[in-house]
Amino acid sequence: MAKLLEYKCPSCGGALKFDSSVQKMKCPYCGTEFEMEALKNYDDILNQEQPDDMKWETQAGSEWKTGETDNMIIYTCKSCGGEIVGDQNLGATSCPFCGNPVVMMGQFSGDLRPDYVIPFKLDKQAAKDGLVKHLKGKRLLPKQFKSQNRINEIKGVYVPFWLFDADATGKVRYKATRVRAWSDEDYNYTETSYFSVYREGEIGFEKIPVDGSSKIADDLMESIEPFYFEDAVDFQTAYLAGYLADRYDVTVNQSIERANERIKHSTEENFAATVQGYSSVITESSSIQLSNGNAKYALYPVWMLSTTWNGKNYTFAMNGQTGKFVGDLPLDKGAYWRWFFSLSVIFSIIFYAIFWIAF
Amino acid sequence: MKKQWKRFFLGIIIFVCMFLGIVNENVAAYNSGHLPRLVDEGDLLTDEEERRLIEKLDDISGRQQCDVIIVTTGSLNGKTTTEYADDYFDYNGYGLGNEKDGILLLVSMRERNWAISTHGAAIDAFTDAGQEAMTDQFIPKLSEGDYLDAFNQFAELCDDFLTQAATGEPYDVNNLDSEDSIFAMPGVRIGLAIGSGCLLAFIVVSVMKGTLKSVRSQAAASSYIRPGSLHIIKSYDYFLYRHISKTAKPKDHNSGGSSTHVSSSGSTHGGSSGSF
């Protein structure tokens, strides 16, 4: 016996009825007609949907060996509370997060031992050059900001990252449209055809980094990505000599959410790239199942400079591996309006001349 | 008896004199081609206004060698406004030159309709698009009861249109747009230039401002996809439904020119009509 099914209109969500005059399912609310076959297929896909399953093995990091941390000292910033780790020989320094002199020192203890480290590939001179280049050609940057920059205080910091590896199985449903237009003597016609598109597949992710320090803004660290894991080596305290190391204060479990977001988004995006021949493709639902998910703890090299301008803190960061330099800069409002008004006058005259000639 | 005969003859003489006088007056008017160019049967204007308007119409008609006539009437006697206007033109001997060039504006007060009838060279001088542009300007004044203003403007527009037609290119779709376009007004042009200038300047400084910002989150993790790990196992593309929308095409105004019809006397007229 045929099961009595209730189909919902994919266009407006209303309950569909069979219209005997057209021998099709028809939505009494929006008037859209559907072939039975199309609805059945659509319904099958909907029934297959399941929630995300994004679980991780989080055995990141390991215990320190005896004596390994003897030379390591914690510097605590009196101003912002930031904690950094350095070796004993580093001496007095200033806080890489807020620029204040660091005063308190204490013996390093606790924390996990990193699994990997990408050693610095670019030296301090490269970082200074990077900053000069970053400030160059920015016409709306306040002039004093350039001159006052404490370029020498740029510091090499090993930033703690949680690295996530996983294989993802994704089931993604898209709503796609195809638009066709034609016209006859009196009317222009636009036909929009709606398709339900389904993609199921696998995709693997390796070493997605999530910033493990709350003192360093996540978007700042994501801006200097990517880091290439090929250069990573097993962690040795020797690599820290001459550099600072930030302590992680965001646990691996707290970082998972960000990794999941990026995995989900990337999966939807990459599957969508296989949906071709449509005018628009919108993700309607996606379900991601992770397998072999595991996390590692690594230190990545970042050159950092923090400076204060008109009471606001500006932090610059350079990827110590690739040299990518980022950092938001202050706006010179006076210069902004000067440029706006002078350009407005010039462009208005040009436009008026064009109108004069053309009409 | 003598007295009676005298009276009779006197009566006949007076009657004949009156009759001749009327005929003479008519013949005079007819010969010079000049029934008055303003016939105000609807009595919308004062005598003084009529006199001045007739002077104006005579002046324009004489200069342009094309009759410009305004007729107001109470009733159309069962004709359409266009028929009435055509017949009024044909049967009252209007029109100058061999082709009887002329334009007649008829305003019927009872039906509150108007019609324009053109004849001879005026057919080409007042194109369909040209008449539309004219009536757009003075018909609103008729609606408001501002008759003198409306008629004066009609006369001035006719003058302008006939001057333009004399250049060999009467106002039509292709030259009316640019002529009427607000774009031709210097104030609008300056305003538009300043508007676009400021907009472009804003875009440029926004781009300059944008270079100051370099910190952005990464939504995806595309750099960390294991090479070659993407495999699509199942893929379906199902057609669901379609929507068709239709919009009326804008009417093609590009043809231009003047449309004509034949009046009851058999002569060809151009024109247009409407209500106010």
Interface residues (C-beta under 8 A of the other chain):
Chain A: P10 S11 T32 E33 F34 E35 A38 L39 N41 Y42 I45 H134 G137 K138 R139 L140 L141 D167 A176 S183 E185 D186 Y187 N188 Y189 T190 E191 T192 S193 Y194 F195 S196 V197 Y198 R199 E200 G201 E202 I203 G204 F205 E206 K207 I208 P209 A217 D218 D219 L220 E222 S223 E225 P226 A259 E261 R262 I263 H265 S266 E269 N270 F271 T274 V275 F325 V326 G327 D328 L329 P330 L331 Y336 W339 F340 F341 L343 S344 V345 I346 F347 S348 I349 I350 F351 Y352 F355 W356 F359
Chain B: S178 F183 A184 R189 I190 L192 A193 I194 S196 G197 C198 L200 A201 F202 V204 V205 M208 K209 T211 L212 K213 S214 V215 R216 S217 Q218 A219 A220 A221 S222 S223 Y224 I225 R226 S229 L230 H231 I232 I233 K234 S235 Y236 D237 Y238 F239 L240 Y241 R242 H243 I244 S245 K246 T247 A248 K249
